[in-house]
Structures are given as structure tokens and as C-alpha cells.
Amino acid sequence: MDSPVPPPADAGGVPSPTGPRPRHRDRHGRGMRGPIAPPQVPLSASRAEAFVDLVQDSAERLERRWPQLAAVDFLVREVPSPDDDGPGRSALEALLDGDTVPLGRYVAAHGDAPDRIIVYRRPVEIRTKTRDERALLVHEVVVEQVAELLGLAPESVDPRYGQD
């Protein structure tokens, strides 16, 4: 079928006398788009990075009171996994038995591996709505795990535990 309308020049027809037009991302002359926020602003940090910062802040706060915590590894994992298990009952076995999802876990030192405190990001995020609630819950989880490590009550590890 012949069409009375000729095809556009850039659609495989005859090229225009000025050549193909270059494509620009700067359609309205306002300059190239930049980042939404500069890198030093918390907005540019991902949720996972912000969560790691909360755990590290809490650990540093407790290390000032308990210097022996400097030898403990504070880790963040997305969810409980068999890799987190040390000797004893695994977190997944507890889940399969109908227990609640753990928010954190203390793994005692064995072999060359130091003591580890693991905080699970997704279960904590699901239980909180705001950044302040998340920071408070992360600190409570870290205090509870440090209390288990030291064999003390959480209130003696951090006198402000359970307040707010």
C-alpha cells in the first residue's frame, strides 16, 4: 500500500540536509539533572546503611561503659539464617518450632571467631514506623544481647534500658 505521506527523515527515509539531530537530556535548557541530595546528607544513605549506623552508634555507646565489648563483632544481617548459628540450637530451628522471629542473636566465641552480636534488619524495620522508634528498638536489642554476653540484666548494662 502506498501512502501519500512521506516517512519522517529519521525513520529510515532520506536523511535531512542538516543531518540527524543529537538527543539531549537537557530538554528545556535548565542544565543536567543532579543528585537529589548531596552525599553528606542522610537522605542519600540507603536504609541498610542507616541501620548499620544505628547498630554501630548503639555499640559505641555501650563500649564507653563496658570496654571489654571492643573485642565483640557487631553485625547486621537481613534475616536469620543458618550461617549465623554457632554451637547450640539454631535460629531457624526455633522458628520452625513456632517461636517468634528473633530481632538479634548472641553467638559465643568458638575457635578463632570472636563473640558476635547479630541484629536482624528486616524484623526490626517491620516492627517500627519511624527512625526514632527504630533507633530505640535497635538499642534495646543490642543491650539485650550484650546482657546475655556479660551474664547481666539489661538494666545493669544500660540504666536507661526500657525507658522512653
Buried (B, 14 or more C-beta within 10 A) or exposed (E): EEEEEEEEBEEEEEEEEEEEEEEEEEEEEEEEEEEEEEEEEEEEBEEEEBBBBBBBBBBEBBBEEBEEBEEBEBBBBEBBEEEBBBEEEBBBEBBEEEEEBBBBBBBEBEEEEEBBBBBBBBBBBEEBEEEEEBBBBBBBBBBBBBBBBBEEEBEEBBEEBEEE
